[in-house]
Amino acid sequence: MSDPRCPKCDCEGIDHFASKPSKETAKNGTPWFYVVYCDQCGHVHDIISKHSFSANQSAFVMPDLRR
C-alpha cells in the first residue's frame, strides 16, 4: 500500500496529514467538525463532521450500553 500524497505540493506520507477542530462547538464544548489538511502547504483534504444526518434511516440500532 502506498502512502497518501498531497495533490497540491506532492508531499508524501500520513505524517503530513494534520487535523484541527472547528472554532464552533456544541454546548458541551466538543467541536462541530474537524478539518484534515496538509501540514506543508495547507491544502484541505477533508472535513469530518461530528454528526451527519441523512434521510435514509438504517434499520440497524446499536444497543444502549450505559446501563
DAUR-V202049 format. One record per backbone hydrogen bond with DSSP energy under -0.5 kcal/mol. NH is the residue of the N-H (numbers start at 1). CO is the residue of the C=O. If there is no record, write none. Layout:
[[NH:CO] [NH:CO]]
This chain:
[[6:11] [10:6] [13:4] [16:13] [17:14] [18:16] [18:37] [20:35] [22:33] [26:30] [29:26] [32:24] [34:48] [35:20] [36:34] [36:46] [37:18] [37:35] [38:43] [39:16] [42:38] [45:36] [45:43] [46:36] [48:34] [49:47] [50:32] [57:55] [65:63]]
